[in-house]
Amino acid sequence: MVSTRVPDEGRGSLEEVANTCNMVIWQVDKKGVLTQIVGWQGINNEVDTADLLGRDISVLKDDYPDLYAFMLRAQSGEEFVAHSDFGSDSYQHSFSVLTDEDGRTSGFQCASLNVTEDQRLYNRLAFTEQVIATTGEALAIFSRKHKVLSVNHAFIRITGFSQQHLLKLAKDGASQLGLVVHPDTAFFRRVLLTLKRQDRWTGEVALRRRSGEQFSANVSLSVIRGNGGTLTHYVMFFSDLSHMKRSHEELRYLATHDNLTDLPNRRLLMDRLEQGIQRAKRSNRQLAVFFIDLDNFKMINDTMGHHFGDDLLKEISRRLLTVVRQSDTVARLAGDEFTVIAENISDLIEVRAIAEKILSCFEKPFEINQQELETTASIGVAIYPNDGDDRTSLMKQADKAMYKAKAAGRNGYYSLHDGEGSRVSGRLFYPSELRLALKRNQMSVVYQPLFDLKRRRMVGCECLLRWKHHARGLIKPSDFMIISEEAGITGELGAWTLDEVCRQLRSWHLQGLDVGYVSVNIEISQVEDPDYPELILNTLLQHKLDASCLMFEISERLVLDNLDKVTQFVRTLSQMGIRFCVDGFGSRGKNANYLKDLPVEALKLDQRLLMRVNGTGQHLALIQALTGIGDILDKTVIAVGVERVQQEEALAEIGCHFAQGYLYGKPMNADYFGKAYSQLTANRPPRLN
């Protein structure tokens, strides 16, 4: 039978081992009575070991039944390590069976090791791992060779890269750290050099998700060093700044945009206006501000309610965005006030075109909550630099012009100044009126002579369309051609004008009057009409006229905006003997490369170039340069807007020998033009009214 007591000579050494290892060794018989115990003083030094011997095992711990359970498991032959507490400490128990000489169980022996500190360390590690796993900040640990060793859940959630994904992406020793930190390898190398010098790097970086999308992150990269300072690992923490960036962008957007319509507000408008003015200064171009005020919005708001008014404002905003150019700015200032900034304006015609498009937004009723609402707008126009060279003065002038438009009857646009002080009239009519004008024979043609300064004789004339409005009197094309395009009747107007000009030419020929050629203006809709060339030929045949009797004028703006279409159109008709002229030449600078492939015969200078010419100055130099371009390209150059003898003399001196303007005659009707023909060819051309 195995002794239940340790020999006295070995007891001291056993106790020394137990105390050194922070261990308790104890034995019990089959009834659970303690027969031996060593190291108990490490658990409870208030109870003498001798007092424990011969007593039940329950004296060791209150919940002693689990000790019996452990002993039964040991008796069954199971090998295991058990855990339980003695007092406030945790112990790991290793049980073995004691047998007598016959091999029968005589009791049990247990070595109980105090693992309290180990357990506390384990718990701390487990807690740390849990914190790392659940934190919102991404963590990744990389080896010295940049291979991923561990990532947390936040890393996987933010980047989409798991540890397995990174392993698959690494090829031929490629850096997995580089795959995640930054796709720019040069940047990555600079970061690693910094880490070698100072063990830590922080900064905002554009990281890459598994999908390839880049996102902003606040990154902290550190190194871990082992014995001797050798670098062993890299640790990367980062937080996704995307949400914060979006929040900041949303705040910036709210600060610069109207919360009802999503249009730029006054703050952003003024900023864009300032930038637009600076660009206009550098490029020597014009800029226009359109101040829009609704005419009866207060009445709608008061009678229908604010929710109707708000919905109306939102619908007006949508319509405005559909009629302006992509480069223009549409803003809501406050209440029922809107503003449009249009840059790169070429001339007054373009200003009017934009104003007409804005007004066209109000032609159809607005359907709000299944009800139709009608409203109109008054627009004030200010043009840089004529009306001011800073944003404050331009806005004041546009506001002032808007009140002029309201005073003139509303539903129109008005500009205080343009060039030498000419007025921009308000909207005069609607497309339906223009259609009726054609049917009621309210359209007429007037003629203005073209003069040869060398031979002192007329060489032709330009036909200009007029509308004899029942209330407004004679209206010029610049006031109704935009509406004509909108209404889709430019083709009808053009066909009527061509027929009327050819009829008059035939009448003059029968009277023995050779007035040279008549130039006729055409628009983009006619260029795009595949039947227009046939219409021209049929009209010439009908009136028994040669093609040389006509010259068609196309504005430089139209040419440059539709170069391919216009070039094909001009080439087709040139083969039939039709001649062409570019009107407004020089309005977009001295670049004339487009003329090399465009078979036109004449170039009419932009009328604004002659406004300030009095015989000297840079404007005359520009005209001389443009005339030189015409000579090189073998094109006739015609100056437009000649009103003073000094201008004529300056033109003749620089080699520009063809002119048109009030000095030679204002536009006149056919009868008066025929009667004045002999005077127009005299040595000293009279001024005809």
C-alpha positions in Angstrom: 0.0 0.0 0.0 1.3 3.4 -0.8 2.2 5.5 2.2 -0.2 8.3 2.9 2.5 10.4 4.5 5.7 11.8 3.1 8.8 10.5 4.9 10.1 13.1 7.4 13.5 13.3 5.6 11.8 14.3 2.4 9.2 16.6 3.8 11.4 19.7 4.1 12.5 19.6 0.4 8.9 19.0 -0.7 7.7 22.0 1.3 10.5 24.1 -0.2 9.4 23.1 -3.7 5.8 23.9 -2.9 6.6 27.3 -1.5 9.0 28.2 -4.3 6.5 27.2 -7.0 3.5 28.7 -5.1 1.9 25.3 -5.0 -0.1 23.1 -2.5 0.3 19.4 -2.5 -2.3 17.4 -0.6 -3.5 13.8 -0.2 -6.9 12.4 1.0 -8.1 8.9 1.6 -11.1 7.4 -0.1 -13.4 9.1 2.4 -12.1 12.5 1.6 -10.1 12.8 4.8 -6.9 14.8 4.6 -3.9 12.7 5.3 -1.2 15.0 4.2 -0.8 18.6 3.0 2.3 20.6 2.1 2.4 24.4 1.2 -0.8 25.3 2.9 0.8 28.3 4.5 0.9 30.0 1.1 -2.9 30.0 1.1 -3.8 30.6 4.7 -1.1 31.2 7.3 -3.6 31.6 10.1 -4.5 27.9 10.2 -1.8 25.4 11.1 -1.3 22.5 8.7 -1.5 20.0 11.6 -5.0 21.2 12.4 -6.1 20.2 8.9 -4.9 16.6 8.9 -7.6 14.0 9.7 -10.3 16.4 8.8 -12.7 16.4 5.8 -11.6 18.0 2.6 -14.3 20.5 2.9 -12.1 22.5 5.3 -10.0 23.4 2.2 -12.8 25.3 0.3 -16.4 26.0 0.7 -17.5 24.5 -2.6 -15.7 21.3 -2.0 -18.1 19.1 -4.0 -16.2 20.0 -7.2 -13.1 18.5 -5.7 -15.0 15.2 -5.2 -16.0 15.4 -8.9 -12.4 15.9 -10.0 -11.3 12.8 -7.9 -14.0 10.6 -9.4 -12.8 11.7 -12.9 -9.2 10.8 -11.9 -10.4 7.4 -10.6 -12.0 6.6 -13.9 -8.6 7.0 -15.6 -9.2 10.4 -17.3 -6.2 12.6 -17.6 -7.1 16.3 -17.2 -6.2 19.6 -15.6 -8.9 21.2 -13.5 -9.3 24.8 -12.3 -11.0 26.2 -9.2 -10.4 28.8 -6.5 -8.9 28.7 -3.0 -10.0 31.8 -1.4 -9.4 34.8 -3.7 -6.8 33.0 -5.8 -7.1 30.7 -8.8 -5.5 27.3 -8.8 -4.8 24.7 -11.5 -5.3 21.1 -10.1 -3.5 18.0 -11.3 -5.0 14.8 -9.7 -3.5 11.3 -9.4 -4.8 8.1 -7.8 -3.1 6.5 -4.8 -3.2 2.6 -4.6 -2.4 0.0 -2.0 -0.3 -3.1 -2.5 -3.2 -4.9 -4.1 -3.6 -2.1 -6.6 -6.8 -0.9 -5.1 -7.6 2.8 -4.8 -6.6 4.0 -1.3 -6.9 7.7 -1.9 -6.0 10.7 -4.1 -3.1 13.1 -4.4 -3.4 16.6 -5.9 -0.9 19.2 -6.9 -2.6 22.6 -6.9 -0.6 25.4 -8.6 -1.5 29.0 -8.0 -2.2 30.6 -11.4 -3.8 33.8 -10.2 -1.2 36.1 -11.8 -1.3 34.1 -15.0 -5.1 34.3 -15.0 -5.0 38.0 -14.5 -2.5 38.4 -17.3 -4.6 36.3 -19.5 -7.7 38.3 -18.7 -5.9 41.5 -19.4 -4.7 40.1 -22.8 -8.2 38.9 -23.6 -9.7 42.3 -22.7 -7.1 44.1 -24.8 -7.8 41.8 -27.7 -11.5 42.4 -27.3 -11.0 46.2 -27.2 -8.8 46.1 -30.3 -11.3 43.8 -32.1 -14.3 46.0 -31.3 -12.7 49.5 -31.6 -13.8 51.7 -34.5 -10.2 52.4 -35.4 -8.5 50.0 -37.8 -5.4 48.1 -36.7 -3.0 46.1 -38.7 0.3 44.5 -37.6 2.9 43.8 -40.2 6.2 41.9 -40.0 9.6 43.5 -40.6 9.3 42.4 -44.3 5.9 44.1 -44.5 3.8 40.9 -44.5 0.5 41.1 -42.7 0.3 39.3 -39.4 -3.0 40.4 -37.9 -5.9 42.8 -38.6 -8.9 43.7 -36.6 -12.6 43.9 -37.5 -12.5 47.6 -38.1 -9.7 47.1 -40.6 -11.7 44.5 -42.5 -14.9 46.6 -42.4 -13.2 49.8 -43.6 -10.9 48.5 -46.3 -12.6 45.2 -47.4 -9.2 43.6 -47.1 -9.0 40.5 -44.8 -5.7 38.9 -43.8 -6.3 36.2 -46.5 -7.1 38.8 -49.2 -3.8 40.5 -48.5 -1.9 37.3 -48.7 -3.4 36.6 -52.1 -2.5 40.1 -53.3 1.1 39.8 -52.4 3.0 38.4 -55.3 6.7 37.8 -55.6 7.5 39.5 -52.3 5.4 42.5 -53.0 4.7 44.7 -49.9 1.3 44.0 -48.4 1.7 47.1 -46.3 2.2 49.2 -49.5 -1.0 47.6 -51.0 -3.0 49.1 -48.2 -1.2 52.2 -47.1 -0.9 53.9 -50.5 -0.8 52.9 -54.1 2.0 55.5 -54.7 5.2 53.4 -54.1 7.4 56.5 -54.0 5.3 58.0 -51.2 5.3 54.7 -49.4 9.1 54.6 -49.5 9.4 58.1 -48.0 7.1 57.0 -45.1 9.3 54.0 -44.4 12.4 56.1 -44.4 10.8 58.4 -41.8 9.9 55.4 -39.6 13.5 54.2 -39.6 14.6 57.6 -38.2 11.9 58.4 -35.7 9.8 55.2 -35.2 6.5 56.9 -35.9 4.7 58.7 -38.7 1.3 60.3 -38.7 -0.7 62.1 -41.4 -3.7 62.2 -43.6 -3.4 59.8 -46.5 -5.6 58.6 -49.4 -5.9 54.9 -48.6 -7.3 52.3 -51.0 -10.2 49.9 -50.4 -10.3 46.4 -51.8 -12.8 47.7 -54.4 -10.1 50.2 -55.7 -11.9 53.2 -54.2 -9.7 55.7 -52.4 -10.7 57.3 -49.2 -9.1 59.8 -46.8 -7.8 58.5 -43.5 -5.9 59.7 -40.5 -3.0 57.3 -40.3 -0.5 56.5 -37.5 2.4 54.1 -38.4 4.8 52.9 -35.7 7.6 50.4 -35.4 8.2 47.8 -32.7 11.8 47.0 -31.8 13.2 44.0 -30.1 16.5 43.3 -28.3 19.3 45.5 -29.4 16.8 47.9 -31.1 16.2 45.7 -34.0 13.0 46.5 -36.0 10.6 43.6 -35.7 7.1 44.8 -36.6 5.1 47.7 -38.0 1.8 48.7 -36.4 -0.7 50.8 -38.3 -3.7 52.5 -36.8 -6.1 54.6 -39.0 -9.5 56.1 -38.9 -11.8 56.6 -42.0 -12.3 60.3 -42.5 -14.8 59.9 -45.3 -17.8 60.5 -43.2 -16.2 63.5 -41.6 -15.2 64.9 -45.0 -18.7 64.4 -46.3 -20.1 66.2 -43.2 -17.7 69.1 -43.8 -18.7 69.2 -47.4 -22.4 69.1 -46.5 -21.8 72.0 -44.1 -19.9 74.0 -46.8 -22.7 73.2 -49.2 -25.4 74.4 -46.8 -23.3 77.6 -46.2 -23.2 78.4 -49.9 -26.5 77.1 -51.2 -30.1 77.9 -50.8 -31.8 75.2 -48.8 -35.1 75.5 -50.7 -33.9 75.4 -54.3 -30.3 74.0 -53.9 -29.1 76.9 -56.0 -26.1 78.9 -55.0 -27.0 81.6 -52.5 -25.8 85.2 -52.3 -22.5 84.3 -50.7 -21.5 81.9 -53.4 -22.9 84.1 -56.1 -20.8 87.0 -55.1 -17.7 84.8 -54.9 -18.3 83.5 -58.5 -19.1 87.0 -59.7 -15.7 88.1 -58.4 -13.9 85.2 -60.0 -15.8 85.8 -63.3 -14.8 89.5 -63.3 -11.1 88.5 -62.8 -11.3 86.1 -65.7 -13.1 88.7 -67.9 -10.3 91.1 -67.2 -7.6 88.7 -68.1 -9.3 87.6 -71.3 -10.6 91.1 -72.3 -14.1 89.6 -72.5 -17.5 90.8 -71.3 -19.6 89.4 -68.5 -23.4 89.9 -67.9 -25.4 89.9 -64.7 -29.2 89.2 -65.0 -31.1 90.3 -61.9 -34.5 88.5 -62.0 -37.5 89.5 -59.9 -40.9 87.7 -60.2 -43.7 90.1 -61.0 -46.6 88.7 -59.0 -45.1 86.3 -56.5 -46.4 88.1 -53.4 -49.9 87.8 -54.6 -49.4 84.0 -55.2 -47.9 83.6 -51.7 -50.7 85.5 -50.0 -53.6 83.9 -51.8 -52.3 80.3 -52.3 -50.1 79.9 -49.3 -46.4 79.7 -48.6 -46.2 76.0 -49.6 -47.4 76.9 -53.1 -44.9 79.7 -53.2 -42.1 77.4 -52.2 -43.0 74.8 -54.8 -43.2 77.5 -57.5 -39.8 78.8 -56.6 -38.4 75.3 -56.9 -40.0 74.8 -60.3 -38.7 78.2 -61.6 -35.2 77.1 -60.4 -35.4 73.9 -62.4 -36.6 75.8 -65.6 -33.9 78.4 -65.3 -31.2 75.7 -65.1 -32.5 74.2 -68.4 -32.2 77.4 -70.4 -28.7 78.7 -69.4 -25.4 77.4 -70.5 -23.5 74.9 -68.3 -20.9 77.5 -67.5 -23.4 80.0 -66.3 -24.4 80.5 -62.6 -28.0 80.6 -61.5 -28.5 81.7 -57.9 -31.3 82.6 -55.6 -30.7 85.7 -53.6 -33.7 85.8 -51.4 -37.5 85.5 -51.6 -38.4 85.8 -55.3 -35.1 87.2 -56.5 -32.8 85.2 -58.7 -29.6 86.1 -60.5 -27.7 84.6 -63.5 -24.1 85.3 -64.3 -23.1 84.7 -67.9 -19.4 84.8 -68.8 -17.6 85.1 -72.2 -20.3 87.3 -73.7 -19.5 88.4 -77.3 -22.0 91.1 -78.0 -25.4 92.6 -77.2 -27.1 90.0 -79.4 -25.8 87.2 -77.1 -27.0 89.2 -74.0 -30.5 89.5 -75.5 -30.5 85.8 -76.4 -29.8 84.9 -72.8 -32.5 87.3 -71.5 -35.0 85.9 -74.0 -34.3 82.4 -72.9 -34.8 83.3 -69.3 -38.1 84.9 -70.1 -39.1 81.9 -72.1 -39.2 80.0 -68.7 -42.3 81.9 -67.8 -44.3 81.4 -71.1 -46.0 78.2 -70.0 -48.0 77.9 -66.8 -46.4 76.2 -63.8 -48.3 73.1 -62.5 -48.1 73.2 -58.7 -50.1 70.6 -56.7 -52.4 69.9 -59.7 -53.1 73.6 -60.1 -51.8 75.9 -62.9 -50.0 79.1 -61.8 -48.9 81.9 -64.1 -46.2 84.4 -63.4 -43.8 86.6 -65.3 -40.4 88.1 -64.5 -38.7 91.5 -64.8 -34.9 91.3 -65.6 -32.3 93.9 -65.1 -29.1 93.5 -67.1 -25.6 94.8 -66.1 -22.6 94.2 -68.4 -19.0 94.2 -67.4 -17.1 96.5 -67.9 -19.6 99.0 -69.3 -21.8 99.1 -66.2 -19.1 98.6 -63.6 -15.8 96.8 -63.0 -16.5 95.3 -59.6 -19.2 93.0 -58.2 -20.9 95.6 -56.0 -21.5 98.1 -58.8 -22.6 95.4 -61.2 -25.2 94.1 -58.8 -26.4 97.6 -58.1 -26.8 98.4 -61.8 -28.6 95.2 -62.5 -31.0 95.8 -59.6 -31.5 99.4 -60.9 -32.2 98.1 -64.4 -34.7 95.5 -63.0 -36.8 98.3 -61.6 -36.7 100.0 -65.0 -38.0 96.8 -66.5 -40.9 96.8 -64.0 -41.6 100.4 -64.7 -41.7 99.8 -68.4 -44.5 97.3 -68.0 -42.9 94.2 -66.5 -42.4 90.8 -68.2 -39.3 92.2 -69.9 -35.6 93.0 -69.6 -33.7 96.2 -69.4 -30.1 97.4 -69.4 -29.1 100.9 -68.4 -26.1 101.1 -70.7 -24.4 99.3 -73.5 -21.4 100.6 -75.4 -22.1 104.3 -76.1 -25.3 104.3 -74.2 -27.8 102.3 -76.4 -30.8 100.9 -74.7 -31.9 97.2 -74.4 -35.6 97.1 -74.7 -37.8 94.8 -72.7 -39.5 91.7 -74.1 -41.9 93.0 -76.7 -44.0 90.1 -77.8 -44.6 86.4 -77.8 -44.0 83.8 -80.6 -47.8 83.7 -81.4 -47.6 87.4 -82.4 -44.7 86.7 -84.7 -46.5 83.9 -86.5 -49.5 86.3 -87.0 -47.2 89.0 -88.3 -46.1 86.8 -91.2 -49.8 86.0 -92.1 -50.8 89.6 -91.8 -48.0 91.0 -93.9 -46.5 93.0 -91.1 -42.9 92.2 -92.1 -40.9 94.4 -94.5 -37.3 94.7 -95.8 -35.1 97.8 -95.7 -31.7 98.2 -97.4 -28.5 99.8 -96.3 -25.7 100.6 -98.9 -22.2 99.1 -99.0 -19.7 101.6 -100.3 -16.4 101.3 -102.3 -14.1 104.0 -100.8 -11.6 103.8 -103.7 -14.1 104.1 -106.6 -16.5 106.2 -104.6 -19.5 104.2 -105.6 -22.0 101.8 -104.1 -21.3 98.1 -104.8 -24.2 96.5 -103.0 -26.5 96.7 -100.0 -27.5 94.7 -97.0 -31.1 93.8 -96.5 -32.5 94.1 -93.0 -35.8 92.7 -91.8 -38.3 94.9 -90.0 -41.6 94.1 -88.2 -44.3 96.7 -88.3 -45.8 96.0 -84.9 -49.3 97.4 -84.3 -48.3 98.9 -81.0 -44.6 99.1 -80.9 -43.9 100.4 -84.4 -40.9 99.1 -86.4 -39.0 96.4 -84.5 -35.5 95.3 -85.5 -34.4 91.6 -86.0 -32.3 91.7 -82.8 -35.5 92.1 -80.9 -37.3 89.2 -82.4 -34.9 86.7 -84.0 -34.4 84.8 -80.7 -38.2 84.4 -80.4 -38.2 83.3 -84.1 -35.8 80.5 -83.3 -37.8 79.4 -80.2 -41.0 79.4 -82.2 -39.4 77.4 -85.0 -40.4 79.9 -87.7 -36.9 81.2 -88.7 -37.2 79.1 -91.8 -40.4 80.7 -92.8 -39.1 84.2 -92.1 -35.9 83.4 -94.1 -37.9 82.1 -97.0 -40.2 85.1 -97.0 -37.2 87.5 -96.8 -35.3 85.7 -99.7 -38.4 85.9 -101.9 -39.0 89.5 -101.1 -35.3 90.5 -101.8 -35.3 88.6 -105.1 -38.6 90.1 -106.2 -37.2 93.6 -105.4 -34.0 92.9 -107.2 -35.9 91.8 -110.3 -38.0 95.0 -110.1 -34.9 97.2 -109.9 -33.3 95.4 -112.9 -36.4 96.0 -114.9 -36.1 99.7 -114.0 -32.5 99.7 -115.3 -31.0 100.0 -111.8 -28.0 97.8 -111.0 -27.6 98.0 -107.3 -24.9 95.3 -107.2 -25.5 92.4 -104.8 -27.8 92.2 -101.8 -26.5 90.5 -98.7 -28.9 88.4 -96.7 -28.4 87.2 -93.1 -29.0 83.5 -92.3 -29.3 81.7 -89.0 -28.3 78.3 -87.7 -31.7 76.7 -88.4 -31.3 77.6 -92.1 -27.8 76.1 -92.2 -29.1 72.9 -90.7 -32.1 72.7 -93.1 -31.2 70.3 -95.8 -33.9 71.8 -98.1 -32.6 75.4 -97.9 -30.0 75.2 -100.8 -32.8 74.0 -103.1 -35.1 76.8 -101.8 -32.4 79.4 -102.8 -31.9 78.0 -106.3 -35.7 77.8 -106.9 -36.2 81.4 -105.7 -33.4 82.7 -108.0 -34.9 80.7 -111.0 -38.4 82.0 -110.2 -37.3 85.7 -110.4 -34.8 85.1 -113.2 -31.8 86.2 -111.3 -28.2 85.1 -111.3 -26.6 83.7 -108.1 -24.1 86.6 -108.1 -26.9 88.9 -107.1 -26.9 87.6 -103.6 -24.4 87.2 -100.8 -25.2 85.4 -97.6 -23.9 86.7 -94.3 -23.2 84.3 -91.4 -22.1 85.7 -88.0 -18.6 84.8 -86.8 -20.1 83.5 -83.5 -22.4 81.1 -85.5 -19.5 80.0 -87.6 -17.2 79.2 -84.7 -19.9 77.5 -82.7 -20.9 75.3 -85.6 -17.8 75.2 -87.8 -18.2 71.8 -89.4 -21.9 72.3 -90.3 -21.2 75.8 -91.6 -18.2 74.8 -93.6 -20.1 72.0 -95.3 -23.1 74.3 -96.0 -20.9 77.1 -97.5 -19.0 74.6 -99.7 -22.2 73.1 -101.1 -23.7 76.5 -102.0 -20.4 78.0 -103.2 -20.3 75.3 -105.9 -23.7 76.7 -107.1 -22.2 80.2 -107.4 -23.6 81.6 -104.1 -21.2 83.9 -102.3 -20.7 84.2 -98.5 -19.5 86.8 -96.0 -18.5 86.4 -92.3 -20.3 89.1 -90.2 -18.8 90.4 -87.0 -15.2 89.4 -87.9 -12.8 90.1 -85.1 -15.4 89.7 -82.3 -13.4 86.8 -80.9 -9.9 88.1 -81.5 -7.5 87.9 -84.4 -7.5 84.1 -84.7 -8.6 83.4 -88.3 -7.4 79.9 -88.8 -11.0 78.8 -89.5 -11.0 80.9 -92.7 -8.4 78.7 -94.4 -11.0 76.0 -95.2 -14.1 78.3 -95.3 -14.7 79.5 -98.9 -16.1 83.0 -98.1 -15.6 86.1 -100.2 -15.9 88.9 -97.7 -15.3 89.7 -94.0 -17.4 92.3 -92.2 -15.6 93.7 -89.2 -17.3 93.7 -85.8 -19.1 97.1 -85.6 -17.8 97.7 -82.1 -14.2 98.0 -83.4 -15.1 101.3 -85.1 -17.0 102.9 -82.3 -14.0 104.8 -80.8 -11.9 105.2 -83.9 -11.1 108.8 -84.6 -8.0 108.2 -86.7 -5.6 107.0 -84.1 -5.3 104.5 -81.3 -5.2 100.8 -80.6 -8.7 100.1 -82.1 -7.4 101.4 -85.5 -4.4 99.2 -85.2 -6.6 96.2 -84.6 -8.7 97.0 -87.7 -5.5 97.4 -89.7 -4.3 93.9 -88.5 -7.7 92.3 -89.4 -7.6 94.0 -92.8 -4.1 92.6 -93.3 -5.4 89.1 -92.5 -8.1 89.7 -95.1 -5.6 90.7 -97.7 -3.4 87.7 -97.0 -6.4 85.4 -97.4 -7.7 87.3 -100.4 -10.9 88.3 -98.7 -12.7 91.7 -99.1 -12.8 93.4 -95.7 -15.8 95.7 -95.0 -15.9 98.1 -92.1 -19.3 98.5 -90.4 -20.6 101.4 -88.5 -18.9 104.3 -90.4 -20.6 107.5 -89.2 -17.9 110.2 -89.4 -15.6 111.4 -92.2 -12.6 111.0 -89.9 -13.4 107.3 -89.7 -13.6 106.9 -93.4 -10.2 108.7 -93.9 -8.6 106.5 -91.3 -9.9 103.3 -93.0 -8.7 104.4 -96.4 -5.2 105.1 -94.9 -4.8 101.6 -93.5 -6.1 99.9 -96.7 -9.7 99.1 -95.8 -11.6 100.2 -98.9 -15.2 99.0 -98.3 -17.6 100.4 -95.7 -21.1 100.5 -94.5 -22.7 102.9 -92.1 -24.9 106.0 -91.5 -22.3 108.1 -93.4 -23.5 106.5 -96.6 -27.1 106.0 -95.6 -29.4 104.6 -92.9 -31.5 101.5 -93.7 -34.3 102.6 -96.1 -37.2 101.1 -97.8 -37.0 99.8 -101.4 -38.7 102.8 -103.0 -36.5 105.4 -101.3 -33.4 103.3 -101.9 -34.2 103.1 -105.7 -34.7 106.8 -105.9 -31.5 107.5 -104.0 -29.4 105.2 -106.2 -28.0 107.9 -108.4 -26.9 109.9 -105.3 -25.3 106.9 -103.7 -22.9 106.6 -106.7 -21.9 110.3 -106.7 -18.4 111.4 -105.9 -19.3 112.6 -102.4 -21.9 110.4 -100.8 -24.6 112.2 -99.1 -26.0 111.2 -95.7 -29.4 109.8 -96.4 -32.2 109.6 -93.8 
